[in-house]
Amino acid sequence: MGILLLILLMTVAGSVGSVAAGGTFLFFKENIRKRIIPYLVSYAAGTLLGAAFLGMIPKALHHLEPIRVFQVLLLGILVFFVLEKIMIWRHCHHEDCKVHRSEGTLILIGDALHNFIDGVIIASAFLVSVPFGFLTALTVISHEIPQEAGDFAILLNSGYSRKKAILYNLLSSATSLIGALLGYFFLKDMMEFIPYIMVLSASSFIYIAIADLVPGLHQYPSLRSGIMQFILILGGIATIALMSHGH
């Protein structure tokens, strides 16, 4: 199977699959949804950190000097901080997020941009190797599911119907295909840039995990919740470690 076809299949599976999985939360009662999402977020945070530190950064170090890798990593984190500050990029995983209480449209715009970048990330990973492409795509999917679940809740709270929430989320997810196509056609002839894309991807994963996902988990301060969150974060890291072993 051609690389481009694999990229498109995994991108579609990730975008549509994440919306479908997140959409199941539309049919759960609010109290059940609020109990499940923190556990999904914990696991997602672990997969993001694992993919960044056990997959993307080590691969970039094979092609770039360590000082250059960490310079780009630091720059990427600062860039994502600025983007979040100007409200272009933001992940929110609960309905009563003060920033997004009535910002359904902003969430859709931010998700469209984020999904576009995810498409580029998946394409660049497959251009490195097929196993690494699958690993990266699965990592992207793992953090998209809790994000989509949270976004659905916010859209409903902003006055969207269930039907419109699903339709608009699907449309915003479609930008991942554009990112995947552009990533494939531009990066395949500029392979020297792929290590830099890997580091920037790692910085986005680290930023999402540390700045967006983990702080939300602190809203559940009980000892039992903390233990479960820690176990699931370790579980996410262990999943990536097992999947990336030998690649």
C-alpha positions as CSV (number, residue, x, y, z in Angstrom):
1,M,0.0,0.0,0.0
2,G,1.4,3.4,-1.0
3,I,2.5,5.8,1.7
4,L,0.1,8.5,0.6
5,L,-2.9,6.1,0.9
6,L,-1.7,5.1,4.4
7,I,-1.4,8.7,5.4
8,L,-4.9,9.5,4.1
9,L,-6.5,6.4,5.7
10,M,-4.9,7.0,9.1
11,T,-5.8,10.7,8.9
12,V,-9.4,10.0,8.1
13,A,-9.6,7.2,10.7
14,G,-8.2,9.7,13.2
15,S,-10.5,12.6,12.4
16,V,-13.7,10.7,11.8
17,G,-13.0,8.1,14.5
18,S,-12.2,10.8,17.1
19,V,-15.4,12.7,16.4
20,A,-17.4,9.4,16.5
21,A,-15.8,8.3,19.8
22,G,-16.2,11.8,21.3
23,G,-19.7,12.0,20.0
24,T,-20.8,9.0,22.1
25,F,-20.5,11.3,25.1
26,L,-23.4,13.3,23.8
27,F,-25.7,10.4,24.8
28,F,-24.2,10.0,28.3
29,K,-25.7,11.8,31.3
30,E,-23.7,14.8,32.4
31,N,-22.5,13.3,35.7
32,I,-21.3,10.2,33.9
33,R,-19.5,12.2,31.3
34,K,-17.7,14.3,33.9
35,R,-16.5,11.2,35.6
36,I,-15.1,9.5,32.5
37,I,-13.4,12.4,30.7
38,P,-10.7,12.9,33.4
39,Y,-9.6,9.3,32.9
40,L,-9.4,9.6,29.2
41,V,-7.5,12.9,29.5
42,S,-5.0,11.2,31.9
43,Y,-4.3,8.5,29.4
44,A,-4.0,11.0,26.6
45,A,-1.5,13.1,28.5
46,G,0.6,10.0,29.0
47,T,0.6,9.1,25.3
48,L,1.5,12.6,24.3
49,L,4.5,12.8,26.7
50,G,5.6,9.3,25.7
51,A,5.4,10.1,22.0
52,A,7.4,13.3,22.5
53,F,10.1,12.0,24.8
54,L,10.3,8.4,23.6
55,G,9.6,8.8,19.9
56,M,9.9,12.2,18.3
57,I,12.8,13.7,20.1
58,P,15.0,10.6,20.0
59,K,14.4,10.3,16.2
60,A,15.3,14.0,15.7
61,L,18.5,13.5,17.7
62,H,19.6,11.0,15.0
63,H,19.7,13.8,12.5
64,L,20.3,17.0,14.4
65,E,22.7,18.2,17.0
66,P,21.3,18.1,20.6
67,I,21.6,21.8,21.0
68,R,19.6,22.4,17.8
69,V,16.9,20.0,18.9
70,F,16.4,21.6,22.2
71,Q,16.5,25.1,20.7
72,V,13.7,24.2,18.4
73,L,11.8,22.4,21.2
74,L,12.0,25.5,23.4
75,L,11.0,27.8,20.5
76,G,8.0,25.5,19.7
77,I,6.7,25.6,23.3
78,L,6.9,29.4,23.3
79,V,5.1,29.6,19.9
80,F,2.3,27.4,21.2
81,F,2.0,29.5,24.3
82,V,1.6,32.7,22.2
83,L,-0.9,31.0,19.9
84,E,-3.0,30.0,22.9
85,K,-2.7,33.4,24.4
86,I,-4.2,35.0,21.3
87,M,-7.0,32.4,21.4
88,I,-6.2,30.6,18.2
89,W,-5.1,27.4,19.9
90,R,-6.9,26.1,22.9
91,H,-8.0,22.8,24.3
92,C,-10.7,22.6,26.9
93,H,-12.0,19.4,28.4
94,H,-14.9,20.4,30.5
95,E,-18.1,22.4,30.0
96,D,-17.6,25.2,32.5
97,C,-14.3,26.4,31.0
98,K,-14.5,30.2,31.7
99,V,-12.6,31.0,28.6
100,H,-15.0,29.1,26.4
101,R,-18.3,29.3,28.1
102,S,-19.9,30.9,25.0
103,E,-17.2,30.5,22.5
104,G,-18.5,27.6,20.4
105,T,-17.4,29.2,17.1
106,L,-13.9,29.9,18.5
107,I,-13.5,26.3,19.5
108,L,-14.4,25.1,16.0
109,I,-11.9,27.5,14.5
110,G,-9.2,26.5,16.9
111,D,-9.9,22.8,16.3
112,A,-9.7,23.3,12.5
113,L,-6.2,24.8,12.9
114,H,-5.2,22.1,15.3
115,N,-6.5,19.3,13.1
116,F,-4.6,20.8,10.1
117,I,-1.4,20.6,12.1
118,D,-2.2,17.0,13.2
119,G,-2.4,16.1,9.5
120,V,1.0,17.5,8.8
121,I,2.4,15.7,11.8
122,I,1.0,12.3,10.6
123,A,2.3,12.8,7.1
124,S,5.8,13.7,8.3
125,A,5.9,10.7,10.6
126,F,5.0,8.3,7.8
127,L,7.7,9.9,5.6
128,V,10.2,8.8,8.3
129,S,8.9,5.2,8.5
130,V,5.6,3.4,8.3
131,P,5.8,2.0,11.9
132,F,6.5,5.5,13.2
133,G,3.6,6.8,11.2
134,F,1.2,4.4,12.8
135,L,2.6,5.2,16.3
136,T,2.2,9.0,15.7
137,A,-1.3,8.6,14.3
138,L,-2.5,6.5,17.2
139,T,-1.0,9.1,19.6
140,V,-2.9,11.9,17.8
141,I,-6.1,9.9,18.0
142,S,-5.6,9.2,21.7
143,H,-5.7,12.9,22.7
144,E,-8.3,13.8,20.1
145,I,-11.0,11.6,21.7
146,P,-11.1,13.4,25.1
147,Q,-10.8,16.7,23.4
148,E,-13.7,16.0,21.1
149,A,-15.8,14.8,24.1
150,G,-15.0,18.1,25.9
151,D,-15.7,20.2,22.8
152,F,-19.1,18.5,22.2
153,A,-20.1,19.4,25.8
154,I,-19.0,23.0,25.3
155,L,-20.9,23.3,22.0
156,L,-24.1,22.0,23.6
157,N,-23.6,24.4,26.4
158,S,-23.2,27.2,23.9
159,G,-26.6,26.4,22.3
160,Y,-25.7,24.1,19.5
161,S,-28.0,21.1,18.8
162,R,-26.5,17.6,18.9
163,K,-26.9,17.4,15.1
164,K,-25.1,20.7,14.5
165,A,-22.4,19.9,17.0
166,I,-21.5,16.6,15.2
167,L,-21.7,18.2,11.7
168,Y,-19.5,21.2,12.6
169,N,-17.0,19.0,14.4
170,L,-16.7,16.8,11.4
171,L,-16.1,19.8,9.2
172,S,-13.4,21.1,11.5
173,S,-11.8,17.7,11.5
174,A,-11.6,17.6,7.7
175,T,-8.8,20.1,7.8
176,S,-6.5,17.3,8.9
177,L,-6.8,15.9,5.4
178,I,-5.6,19.2,3.9
179,G,-2.7,19.2,6.3
180,A,-1.8,15.6,5.5
181,L,-1.8,16.2,1.7
182,L,0.3,19.4,2.0
183,G,2.6,17.6,4.4
184,Y,3.1,14.7,2.0
185,F,3.6,16.7,-1.2
186,F,5.9,19.4,0.3
187,L,7.9,17.4,2.8
188,K,8.7,14.4,0.6
189,D,11.0,16.6,-1.5
190,M,12.4,18.4,1.6
191,M,13.3,15.5,3.8
192,E,15.9,17.6,5.6
193,F,13.1,19.6,7.2
194,I,11.4,16.5,8.7
195,P,13.6,16.3,11.9
196,Y,12.6,19.9,12.6
197,I,8.9,19.0,12.1
198,M,9.4,16.1,14.5
199,V,10.7,18.5,17.2
200,L,8.0,21.0,16.6
201,S,5.5,18.2,16.8
202,A,7.0,17.1,20.1
203,S,6.8,20.6,21.5
204,S,3.1,20.7,20.6
205,F,2.5,17.4,22.3
206,I,4.4,18.5,25.4
207,Y,2.6,21.8,25.5
208,I,-0.8,20.2,25.2
209,A,-0.1,17.7,27.9
210,I,1.5,20.1,30.4
211,A,-0.4,23.3,29.7
212,D,-3.9,22.0,28.8
213,L,-4.5,18.5,30.0
214,V,-2.6,18.1,33.3
215,P,-3.9,21.4,34.9
216,G,-7.5,20.2,34.2
217,L,-6.8,17.0,36.2
218,H,-6.0,19.1,39.3
219,Q,-9.7,19.9,39.5
220,Y,-10.2,16.4,40.9
221,P,-8.0,16.6,44.1
222,S,-9.1,13.4,45.9
223,L,-6.5,10.8,46.6
224,R,-8.3,8.1,44.6
225,S,-8.6,10.4,41.6
226,G,-4.9,11.3,41.8
227,I,-3.8,7.7,42.0
228,M,-6.0,6.7,39.0
229,Q,-4.8,9.7,37.0
230,F,-1.1,8.8,37.7
231,I,-1.7,5.2,36.8
232,L,-3.4,6.1,33.5
233,I,-0.6,8.6,32.7
234,L,1.9,5.9,33.2
235,G,-0.3,3.6,31.1
236,G,-0.2,6.0,28.3
237,I,3.6,6.3,28.5
238,A,3.9,2.5,28.7
239,T,1.7,2.1,25.6
240,I,4.0,4.4,23.6
241,A,7.1,2.7,24.9
242,L,5.8,-0.8,23.9
243,M,4.6,0.4,20.5
244,S,7.9,2.3,19.7
245,H,10.2,-0.6,20.9
246,G,12.4,-1.6,18.0
247,H,11.2,1.2,15.7
